[in-house]
């Protein structure tokens, strides 16, 4: 699994890391039941603070994508399949938006409004 972060980005590192893990799940690079690297190992390999990794893992736990087990680390849950289903629906929305000439900012605004 290749995880990428950009220290120069305005997006917080923990959000970037969580997004990278989500992307790995969506692409099939990580499957349900697989264990993620320990926070200490991942922090060392990405040259970031271990608490940044913990925060990303906690965010993914709150979303239901990973289960955190003391002493066993972070494990991808079975609910990861929902992300694949959502990804397919998003692909359809993006295709339709492109066909209509609607930009990503407008699509984001529409999604935010729908969630309210």
C-alpha positions in Angstrom: 0.0 0.0 0.0 1.5 3.3 -1.1 0.4 6.2 1.1 1.1 9.8 0.0 1.1 13.1 1.9 2.2 16.6 0.9 3.7 18.5 3.8 3.3 21.7 1.8 -0.5 21.3 1.3 -3.0 23.4 3.2 -4.9 20.1 4.0 -3.9 18.8 7.5 -1.6 15.8 7.4 -4.0 13.6 9.3 -6.7 14.3 6.7 -4.3 13.6 3.8 -3.3 10.3 5.5 -6.9 9.2 6.1 -7.8 10.2 2.5 -4.9 8.1 1.2 -6.0 5.1 3.2 -9.6 5.6 2.0 -8.2 5.7 -1.6 -6.3 2.4 -1.0 -9.5 0.8 0.2 -11.5 2.1 -2.8 -8.9 0.9 -5.3 -8.7 -2.5 -3.7 -5.2 -2.1 -2.5 -6.3 -2.9 1.0 -9.0 -5.4 1.8 -11.3 -6.1 4.7 -9.4 -7.8 7.5 -6.0 -6.5 6.5 -3.9 -4.8 9.2 -2.6 -1.3 8.6 1.0 -0.5 9.6 1.5 0.4 13.3 1.2 4.1 14.0 4.9 4.2 15.0 6.0 2.4 11.8 3.9 4.5 9.5 5.0 7.8 11.2 8.6 6.8 10.8 8.2 5.9 7.1 6.3 9.1 6.3 8.5 11.2 8.6 5.5 12.6 10.5 4.5 12.7 14.2 3.0 9.5 15.5 0.0 11.5 16.9 -0.8 12.5 13.4 -1.1 8.9 12.4 -3.2 8.2 15.5 -5.6 11.0 14.6 -6.0 9.7 11.1 -6.7 6.2 12.4 -9.2 7.6 14.9 -10.9 9.5 12.1 -11.2 6.3 10.0 -12.4 4.5 13.1 -15.2 7.1 13.6 -16.2 6.6 9.9 -16.3 2.8 10.5 -13.6 2.0 8.0 -11.1 0.7 10.6 -11.3 -1.0 13.9 -8.7 -0.1 16.5 -7.6 -2.9 18.8 -5.2 -2.3 21.6 -2.0 -4.2 20.9 -3.2 -5.4 17.5 -3.4 -2.1 15.6 -5.8 -0.9 13.0 -7.7 -3.4 10.9 -9.8 -2.6 7.9 -13.5 -3.5 8.6 -16.0 -5.3 6.5 -17.9 -2.0 6.1 -15.2 -1.0 3.6 -17.5 -2.5 0.9 -19.8 0.4 1.5 -17.1 2.7 0.3 -16.8 0.8 -3.0 -20.6 1.2 -3.5 -20.4 4.9 -2.7 -17.5 5.3 -5.0 -19.5 3.8 -7.9 -22.3 6.3 -7.2 -19.9 9.2 -7.1 -18.4 8.1 -10.4 -21.9 8.4 -11.9 -22.4 11.8 -10.4 -19.0 13.1 -11.6 -19.7 11.8 -15.1 -23.1 13.5 -15.2 -21.7 16.7 -13.8 -19.0 16.7 -16.6 -21.6 16.1 -19.2 -23.6 19.1 -17.9 -20.5 21.3 -17.6 -20.8 21.6 -13.8 -17.5 22.1 -12.0 -16.3 20.2 -8.8 -16.9 23.2 -6.6 -20.6 23.3 -7.5 -20.9 19.5 -7.0 -19.3 19.8 -3.6 -21.7 22.6 -2.6 -24.6 20.5 -3.8 -23.4 17.5 -1.7 -22.9 19.7 1.4 -26.4 21.1 1.0 -27.9 17.7 0.6 -26.3 16.5 3.8 -27.9 19.3 5.9 
